[in-house]
Amino acid sequence: MWQCPLCQHALDTRSSSWRCVNNHSFDQAKSGYVNLLPVQNKRSKQPGDDKPMLIARRNFHQARGYEPLMQNLHKLIKSHLNGYKTAYTIYEAGCGEGAYLAFVTQALCQDGYDIKAFGSDIAKAGVEMAAKKYKNAQFVVGSNFDLPVAAHTLDVVMQIFAPGNHIEYARVLTKQGMLVTVDPGPNHLCELKALVYTKPELHNAPQLLPDPWRLDEEQRVHFNVDLSADTLKQGLLNMTPYTWKLTKEKYEDIMQHLDTVTADFIIRVWRPQ
């Protein structure tokens, strides 16, 4: 299913050096991932989230900070799987350190499905972390706006808090495939924002996708996250953009006073028409 990011021909992945018919080759790293993001397509030397933010996110997810979201994501995807088969390919575009893909894949496998899981992100540090931890999935460095994936090869694409290209998603999905998007709801992290900003604003509702997409279902998922454990609180503060430019004194003040926070999400299931 992987294709060359330079010429779009199929990649032979049977060895540690993936190669296309035009002899473009991409070596597999020791941790198992492959870099399919050409240098000329990078907008910076190290695109995407930096390693400290990715480590904070990993710590937060390992402490089950957003587990209710992951559970709802699994249940929603399961309810929309077509009953004519039990084997599916699932891809997360913008997978970061891989926690969401790993959770959904494991849950669906426990349900009896045969799942082949794949993920990509422009942040090499995140892909390396994912590849080291989740050996049952294949991860690559790649762009959501130019997926290194052959047409009509994926059953499910997940885009969670990441920018993406709806035209690319339509290209890579099978005829009966689905796109699942997760965006912040209006009140997401409102308690944290109130401590950071003088006049905090609600999140805007995510826009509807244009044709050829049809919205099949929308769910609002909201719950409180108990931040009494420092691991959760530090993970949350260090993985969100709101705290990047805080002074040390302001950061410590938030650490002292933020005991719980609202998690608010909008999950949508889309079908290409």
Number of C-alpha atoms within 10 A of each C-alpha: 15 20 21 26 22 13 11 16 18 19 24 17 16 8 9 16 15 21 20 20 12 13 10 15 16 18 16 16 13 11 15 18 24 24 20 24 24 13 9 7 11 14 9 9 7 12 13 19 16 14 15 13 19 22 18 21 25 21 18 21 20 15 14 14 22 16 15 16 22 20 14 16 22 19 14 18 17 16 9 14 16 12 8 6 9 12 13 19 19 24 27 25 27 26 28 28 30 26 18 21 25 22 15 22 24 15 16 17 14 10 10 10 16 15 18 16 21 22 27 31 30 24 24 25 22 27 29 24 20 28 24 14 14 15 12 14 21 18 30 26 25 27 24 21 14 15 26 26 24 18 18 16 18 27 20 25 24 24 21 20 14 16 12 18 14 17 16 16 27 23 17 22 25 18 15 14 24 27 25 21 20 22 21 22 20 17 18 20 22 18 16 22 18 12 17 17 10 8 9 13 12 14 15 11 11 14 7 11 12 10 11 12 18 15 16 12 13 15 14 15 17 17 14 14 19 14 18 13 10 12 15 22 23 17 24 23 20 20 21 14 10 15 17 12 10 12 10 8 9 14 18 11 12 17 16 12 10 15 16 15 20 16 22 20 20 19 21 20 22 20 20 20 10
